Amino acid sequence: MMDQPLIAANRRLDTDLAAVHRRSLAVGLALASIALVLAGLVAGSDGWSLPRLDDAGAGLIIGQIRVPRTLGAWMVGALLGLAGAIAQGLFRNPLADPYLLGSAAGASLAVVLVLAVGSLGGLSTVMTAANGLARLGLVGAAFAGAFAGVGLTLILARGAQHTPRLLLAGVVVGVVLSALGDLVSSLAPEALRSKQVFMLGTTGFLGWTSVGVLSAGLLATLPLAWRLARVLDALTLGEDSARSLGLSLARWRLVLVALLALATGIAVSQAGLVAFVGLAAPHLVRRCAPAPNAYTLIASAAAGGTLLLAADVLARSLIAPRELPVGVVTAVLGGGYLLWLLRQRRLG
């Protein structure tokens, strides 16, 4: 009987500590984002500098190049971080990332087809598909390709009822579509260079139009993901427990896959295949502040935005006036963090 008050006190203490960790992470991410936005305004092709006020092109450089690129980079990272948290919660697998269900391979193939238009005259079937995608432009083609890849995965898996089948179908679709993209690239070598830019990821083409699209994407996906957080919480208890709560798993999985595809497709269409952000951001959040999925989803979006914006600032300034592909920087940072995390757990 004497132990019960002590147990209750310990539980309250654990709850209070968890709340402190969550608040600390939220404040840290907010401060880091503000600092990185300011850094993004002074990071340019000539290193860290602000244009002189008497310079006629200062308004153009800040208002039309650096500001939309900085905001757009944060939003792309936020969408990828959100998509990564959804994928890891849906599949209950810490190695799941936004590109797991064939969206990356589908977007890449669509972009290659558009780039190859006009040079594949002997292949009527490919030309028909390429001309159709070309009307959408590279951005629209990447978005359509990402959704097509996920749709093909769902068809192959016969819906979202069985998670292992869905994962296997995603792997198969990714391999096949990647092979088709390589085939088209070999037939149209001039498309290969532009494909590499897309594959490595870039924030250099983000403008105010991209900011508008990305803002709409976040406004559409973030509130819906927050409302579906309870479904992910139920899935962590196991499928039998989730069914006992009255959840229709097949239907809710399909909704979550569609939300995952939407967030990933919008991000990929604007910045290409940025590596590791969607994988590393949820890991960082869960390590610093374990919490239910409602918090994890929002915090992962903020962490993804912070990570990609930090990588973008580094990509612009490390070897200025030249610029590194932002996807290479995120791969080094994200991969290094995950390797460090694995080493820490092994030593622990």
Phi, psi and omega per residue, in radians:
M1 nan -0.631 3.139
M2 -1.204 -0.395 -3.095
D3 -1.361 -0.410 -3.057
Q4 -1.117 -0.779 3.067
P5 -1.082 -0.625 3.113
L6 -1.149 -0.737 3.103
I7 -1.092 -0.756 3.125
A8 -1.104 -0.681 3.125
A9 -1.148 -0.710 3.117
N10 -1.116 -0.683 3.119
R11 -1.130 -0.728 3.110
R12 -1.111 -0.680 3.111
L13 -1.112 -0.760 3.102
D14 -1.076 -0.722 3.123
T15 -1.105 -0.754 3.130
D16 -1.123 -0.718 3.118
L17 -1.121 -0.726 3.112
A18 -1.080 -0.708 3.118
A19 -1.126 -0.680 3.099
V20 -1.101 -0.761 3.125
H21 -1.083 -0.725 -3.137
R22 -1.144 -0.753 3.110
R23 -1.129 -0.708 -3.137
S24 -1.104 -0.732 3.119
L25 -1.134 -0.735 -3.137
A26 -1.084 -0.785 3.128
V27 -1.137 -0.750 3.135
G28 -1.054 -0.770 3.131
L29 -1.159 -0.668 3.123
A30 -1.128 -0.809 3.140
L31 -1.134 -0.729 3.126
A32 -1.110 -0.701 3.130
S33 -1.109 -0.756 3.127
I34 -1.095 -0.801 3.136
A35 -1.075 -0.689 -3.119
L36 -1.271 -0.572 3.045
V37 -1.086 -0.778 3.091
L38 -1.093 -0.709 3.099
A39 -1.113 -0.646 3.125
G40 -1.121 -0.444 3.139
L41 -1.355 -0.342 -3.108
V42 -1.932 -0.090 3.132
A43 -1.596 2.044 -3.115
G44 -2.462 -2.939 -3.077
S45 -1.178 -0.352 3.128
D46 -1.829 0.413 -3.128
G47 1.611 -2.666 -3.097
W48 -1.567 1.927 -3.133
S49 -2.889 2.673 2.981
L50 -1.853 2.384 3.087
P51 -1.060 2.580 3.108
R52 -1.128 2.537 -3.096
L53 -1.117 -0.498 -3.137
D54 -1.489 0.055 3.132
D55 -1.433 2.202 -3.091
A56 -1.131 -0.482 -3.116
G57 -1.578 0.078 -3.087
A58 -1.086 -0.770 -3.130
G59 -1.100 -0.664 3.127
L60 -1.157 -0.785 -3.095
I61 -1.120 -0.814 -3.097
I62 -1.324 -0.902 -2.985
G63 -1.342 -0.530 -3.055
Q64 -1.889 -0.207 -3.115
I65 -2.089 -1.070 -3.000
R66 -1.288 -0.729 -3.110
V67 -1.128 -0.934 3.141
P68 -1.118 -0.595 3.114
R69 -1.158 -0.732 -3.138
T70 -1.134 -0.845 3.132
L71 -1.138 -0.730 -3.138
G72 -1.109 -0.700 3.118
A73 -1.081 -0.730 3.120
W74 -1.098 -0.731 -3.093
M75 -1.218 -0.673 3.072
V76 -1.048 -0.823 3.104
G77 -1.072 -0.657 3.123
A78 -1.115 -0.747 3.115
L79 -1.126 -0.703 3.124
L80 -1.208 -0.701 3.083
G81 -1.094 -0.732 3.091
L82 -1.112 -0.792 3.140
A83 -1.094 -0.685 3.101
G84 -1.113 -0.720 3.118
A85 -1.140 -0.679 3.092
I86 -1.112 -0.800 -3.115
A87 -1.076 -0.782 -3.113
Q88 -1.211 -0.594 3.067
G89 -1.276 -0.673 -3.116
L90 -1.167 -0.770 -3.084
F91 -1.657 -0.044 -3.122
R92 0.878 0.796 -3.078
N93 -2.423 2.036 -3.107
P94 -1.188 -0.165 3.120
L95 -1.677 0.000 3.126
A96 -1.245 2.476 3.098
D97 -2.354 2.980 -3.047
P98 -1.085 -0.364 -3.064
Y99 -1.633 0.224 -2.975
L100 -1.184 -0.541 -2.985
L101 -1.747 0.407 3.054
G102 1.625 0.077 -3.110
S103 -1.177 -0.689 -3.121
A104 -1.141 -0.822 -3.131
A105 -1.143 -0.672 3.111
G106 -1.133 -0.763 3.121
A107 -1.134 -0.728 3.130
S108 -1.088 -0.764 3.126
L109 -1.101 -0.738 3.137
A110 -1.101 -0.727 3.125
V111 -1.124 -0.740 3.130
V112 -1.108 -0.701 3.114
L113 -1.074 -0.739 3.113
V114 -1.120 -0.770 -3.126
L115 -1.154 -0.456 -3.086
A116 -1.550 -0.036 3.136
V117 -1.029 2.338 3.129
G118 1.643 -0.184 -3.133
S119 -2.116 0.138 -3.126
L120 -2.145 0.763 -3.022
G121 -1.036 -0.460 -3.087
G122 -1.452 -0.107 -3.089
L123 -1.993 1.584 -2.990
S124 -1.122 -0.698 -3.107
T125 -1.122 -0.817 3.118
V126 -1.132 -0.690 -3.141
M127 -1.098 -0.695 3.119
T128 -1.065 -0.820 3.109
A129 -1.108 -0.727 -3.107
A130 -1.143 -0.750 3.139
N131 -1.128 -0.652 3.090
G132 -1.115 -0.753 3.123
L133 -1.229 -0.564 -3.105
A134 -1.082 -0.525 3.111
R135 -1.123 -0.456 3.116
L136 -1.406 -0.365 -3.004
G137 1.435 2.998 -3.086
L138 -1.096 -0.740 -3.105
V139 -1.125 -0.868 3.131
G140 -1.132 -0.649 3.129
A141 -1.140 -0.727 3.120
A142 -1.102 -0.733 3.116
F143 -1.124 -0.818 3.129
A144 -1.107 -0.701 3.126
G145 -1.127 -0.697 3.109
A146 -1.084 -0.779 3.127
F147 -1.187 -0.649 3.118
A148 -1.117 -0.699 3.109
G149 -1.075 -0.779 3.106
V150 -1.164 -0.697 3.116
G151 -1.093 -0.707 3.096
L152 -1.114 -0.653 3.084
T153 -1.095 -0.772 3.133
L154 -1.116 -0.677 3.108
I155 -1.134 -0.794 -3.129
L156 -1.128 -0.613 -3.141
A157 -1.495 -0.030 -3.098
R158 0.992 0.885 3.111
G159 1.686 -2.948 -3.072
A160 -1.950 0.464 -3.052
Q161 -1.289 -0.661 -3.070
H162 -2.009 2.017 -3.092
T163 -1.075 -0.815 3.125
P164 -1.031 -0.705 3.113
R165 -1.139 -0.659 3.127
L166 -1.139 -0.745 3.106
L167 -1.099 -0.785 3.139
L168 -1.110 -0.733 3.112
A169 -1.093 -0.681 3.100
G170 -1.076 -0.711 3.109
V171 -1.118 -0.798 -3.121
V172 -1.096 -0.814 3.140
V173 -1.082 -0.724 3.120
G174 -1.059 -0.779 -3.137
V175 -1.133 -0.804 -3.080
V176 -1.157 -0.814 -3.113
L177 -1.185 -0.620 3.064
S178 -1.100 -0.708 3.109
A179 -1.120 -0.707 3.097
L180 -1.120 -0.702 3.086
G181 -1.080 -0.712 3.096
D182 -1.143 -0.640 3.108
L183 -1.110 -0.804 3.118
V184 -1.105 -0.678 3.122
S185 -1.106 -0.646 3.126
S186 -1.221 -0.508 3.111
L187 -1.429 -0.401 3.122
A188 -2.287 1.356 -3.032
P189 -1.021 -0.487 -3.120
E190 -1.167 -0.323 3.106
A191 -1.431 -0.231 -3.022
L192 -1.172 -0.689 -3.097
R193 -1.108 -0.818 3.119
S194 -1.168 -0.577 3.091
K195 -1.093 -0.662 -3.131
Q196 -1.096 -0.664 3.088
V197 -1.055 -0.765 3.127
F198 -1.150 -0.738 -3.094
M199 -1.173 -0.586 -3.124
L200 -1.446 -0.286 -3.120
G201 1.442 2.410 3.127
T202 -2.640 2.494 3.032
T203 -1.913 0.111 -3.059
G204 -1.207 -0.309 -3.098
F205 -1.832 0.177 -3.133
L206 -1.328 2.207 3.093
G207 -2.250 -2.921 -3.107
W208 -1.156 -0.539 3.055
T209 -1.107 -0.748 3.093
S210 -1.088 -0.713 3.117
V211 -1.051 -0.719 3.103
G212 -1.097 -0.778 3.124
V213 -1.116 -0.778 -3.120
L214 -1.167 -0.667 3.088
S215 -1.083 -0.777 3.099
A216 -1.082 -0.682 3.113
G217 -1.098 -0.769 3.119
L218 -1.145 -0.724 3.133
L219 -1.138 -0.495 3.139
A220 -1.445 -0.626 -2.997
T221 -1.659 -0.652 -3.025
L222 -1.144 -0.856 3.109
P223 -1.101 -0.671 -3.138
L224 -1.162 -0.716 3.097
A225 -1.084 -0.705 3.122
W226 -1.090 -0.688 3.124
R227 -1.201 -0.499 -3.131
L228 -1.575 0.086 -3.096
A229 -1.071 -0.575 -3.135
R230 -1.153 -0.548 3.071
V231 -1.126 -0.753 3.098
L232 -1.146 -0.646 3.069
D233 -1.074 -0.707 3.130
A234 -1.172 -0.641 -3.140
L235 -1.159 -0.481 3.105
T236 -1.173 -0.353 3.115
L237 -1.408 -0.183 -3.074
G238 1.883 2.708 -3.059
E239 -1.138 -0.696 -3.137
D240 -1.101 -0.753 3.130
S241 -1.154 -0.674 3.123
A242 -1.120 -0.722 3.100
R243 -1.132 -0.632 3.137
S244 -1.135 -0.366 3.087
L245 -1.491 0.027 3.089
G246 1.540 0.289 -3.137
L247 -1.462 2.404 2.998
S248 -1.550 1.669 -2.967
L249 -1.079 -0.735 -3.110
A250 -1.063 -0.762 -3.115
R251 -1.170 -0.806 -3.096
W252 -1.227 -0.595 3.049
R253 -1.085 -0.727 3.136
L254 -1.087 -0.724 3.099
V255 -1.099 -0.761 -3.141
L256 -1.153 -0.678 3.094
V257 -1.119 -0.724 3.110
A258 -1.102 -0.705 3.108
L259 -1.156 -0.710 3.077
L260 -1.061 -0.784 -3.140
A261 -1.135 -0.675 -3.131
L262 -1.136 -0.851 -3.141
A263 -1.089 -0.782 -3.124
T264 -1.167 -0.763 -3.111
G265 -1.068 -0.727 3.132
I266 -1.149 -0.772 -3.134
A267 -1.114 -0.804 -3.104
V268 -1.146 -0.664 -3.110
S269 -1.129 -0.448 -3.090
Q270 -1.686 -0.497 -3.012
A271 -2.316 0.071 -3.115
G272 1.359 -2.858 -3.039
L273 -1.580 1.508 3.107
V274 -1.410 2.145 -2.995
A275 -1.495 2.621 2.860
F276 1.267 -0.302 -3.098
V277 -1.103 -0.825 -3.131
G278 -1.173 -0.388 3.110
L279 -1.516 -0.735 -3.022
A280 -1.400 -0.612 -3.042
A281 -1.057 -0.854 3.103
P282 -1.103 -0.609 3.080
H283 -1.054 -0.791 -3.125
L284 -1.069 -0.748 -3.133
V285 -1.143 -0.826 -3.108
R286 -1.167 -0.527 3.126
R287 -1.272 -0.706 -3.087
C288 -1.431 -0.602 -3.053
A289 -2.646 1.397 3.072
P290 -1.014 2.360 -3.046
A291 -2.822 2.920 3.011
P292 -1.050 2.886 -3.000
N293 -1.126 -0.457 3.128
A294 -1.044 -0.761 3.089
Y295 -1.285 -0.748 -3.071
T296 -1.051 -0.705 -3.128
L297 -1.110 -0.839 -3.120
I298 -1.160 -0.778 -3.127
A299 -1.156 -0.626 3.103
S300 -1.130 -0.650 3.069
A301 -1.091 -0.791 3.126
A302 -1.134 -0.715 3.121
A303 -1.139 -0.713 3.103
G304 -1.087 -0.751 3.094
G305 -1.082 -0.731 3.137
T306 -1.140 -0.759 -3.121
L307 -1.113 -0.801 -3.093
L308 -1.225 -0.635 3.109
L309 -1.165 -0.675 3.068
A310 -1.086 -0.756 3.112
A311 -1.128 -0.642 3.140
D312 -1.158 -0.747 3.105
V313 -1.088 -0.745 3.098
L314 -1.124 -0.732 -3.125
A315 -1.075 -0.596 -3.134
R316 -1.323 -0.571 -2.899
S317 -1.908 -0.300 -3.031
L318 -1.111 -0.768 -3.106
I319 -2.193 0.614 -3.140
A320 -0.947 2.459 0.197
P321 -1.458 -0.071 3.052
R322 -1.386 2.871 -3.063
E323 -2.295 2.379 3.085
L324 -1.435 2.604 2.978
P325 -1.103 2.251 -3.052
V326 -1.114 -0.514 3.112
G327 -1.144 -0.538 3.078
V328 -1.184 -0.735 3.140
V329 -1.137 -0.759 3.135
T330 -1.150 -0.630 3.111
A331 -1.112 -0.728 3.133
V332 -1.174 -0.815 -3.120
L333 -1.173 -0.864 -3.114
G334 -1.168 -0.770 3.115
G335 -1.114 -0.700 3.101
G336 -1.102 -0.714 3.119
Y337 -1.115 -0.769 -3.120
L338 -1.178 -0.646 3.069
L339 -1.131 -0.711 3.077
W340 -1.090 -0.709 3.133
L341 -1.111 -0.739 3.101
L342 -1.104 -0.687 3.129
R343 -1.164 -0.714 3.124
Q344 -1.083 -0.744 3.139
R345 -1.185 -0.636 -3.139
R346 -1.190 -0.698 3.112
L347 -1.223 -0.549 3.135
G348 -1.306 nan nan
